[in-house]
Amino acid sequence: MGHSKPRLTLSMIVRNESGRYLKQALKQHRPFIDNAVIIDDGSTDDTIDICLEALKDLPVQLVRNTTSKFNNEISLRKQQWEETLLTKPEWILNLDADELFEAQFMDEVGSLIEQEEVDLYSFRLYDFWSSTSYREDHYWQAHHYYRPFLLRYKPDFEYKWLETAQHCGRYPDNIYSLPNQISALRLKHMGWANPKDRLEKYNRYIRLDPEGKFGWLEQYKSILDEHPTLVDWVE
């Protein structure tokens, strides 16, 4: 007897994404996801319309926060998690609105989620500083590490969160005790690719974390470097 492909749920938090990467990202994810859970964190633009249009005819659980919870990331990530669990997910793909997998992911995601041995996959995330190149220096080397993006939900596992206001992680903290694997597939993080976005992020980090308690103050300052080291992306 043939078995049906496991269901893949896209889980995402969005906020004021109009004119950025959301439309492109959802269009790219759409062919391999079965449903989506989207938390709109107080958008004041047409972000919700973009989501509904891009995911038309797919089941979408859309939750609107009238007031943004961004300043307390742990409460936002827990909300995203709990709303996702309400859809009884099998596999959860947790991406931000400015993250895009390389093209190969579409061909390979099926084999990742159809096996029985692995419950968690981690991938490398490249911080793009232009539309075609990523940054690589002392302060920017996220792509040397693997982060969790794709998780098989286990109802009998006791998930525990890292209780910190910022940088709490997008999944519960103890998921690495599940059978896990790294994948060679790469993710493009476009959130730094535009100078205007970089300046906004810099101002936000300095406002929310002026002493670098949750992050790294020198890295915050390096956002404004005028001549960063960039490497061309090759698909």
Steps between C-alpha positions, in 0.01 A plus 500: 500500500625849420520755779405863466768768526525653848331838530730802504379812684662836438511707821587870469483832683449806276488872561488784245656292222352692206757571229752263660555124455176345626325458164809339342552275805142370514497441126816294539372299801151440365574194277632287788281606798156361583376778727626812677473664841572872485515739794457857382667704774317831472558583132378839383541428127363236261710210636189291576370544145839389360485183712145411402562570132829306482353200686157505335329157505731370775374463860634807685461563872546876525526660845494879528673667795351848526800609709850382408672260742838540328666664802441179695605236248442204734127573528478539120688176427291309757183637339626389158578152638165457675300618198699262279428206733126571473520387136631156612819528294719211388803698385550871578711723276565816702617783275506877528353717225844585356642146483515300176644156438727439203315349202618144573291487819181448303639178347634363827253598773280196426778254581585694820153463647415153366768316701424366850832540685555877520268749676695823454706654221740791533620719214749781441362853467687753284461871579463671162637856483383552139269304270788279383760486778525417869716652771788308654729646765576493872150623587298325231552126470161350578544271199778311680238361739191285463163614637173311537229583245319171430349297786279192522247570778493227765187535718654291780820706528519765773613819329677766711575860403799721569331776704673815375334814360719515184688229306295219660506288185210421268449149642502368857853478637524124560423370149861385446430207731287363213674301223640773276711553192666782311413568136727642231208702360547872557271785598528858379418764761408814306422722799837682482516534120354851488683801656170647625409174677848481653468848647156421643629180659804678642279768659266234638779293657660807658162606636397158636842383617726806552749310718513186285353283778311274257741524208842636408544879505802500262295300250214749524747781423655304210162516319601851393843396357547677169730236343396156621648181355248349259507161324306428180228237540516197272184285475 
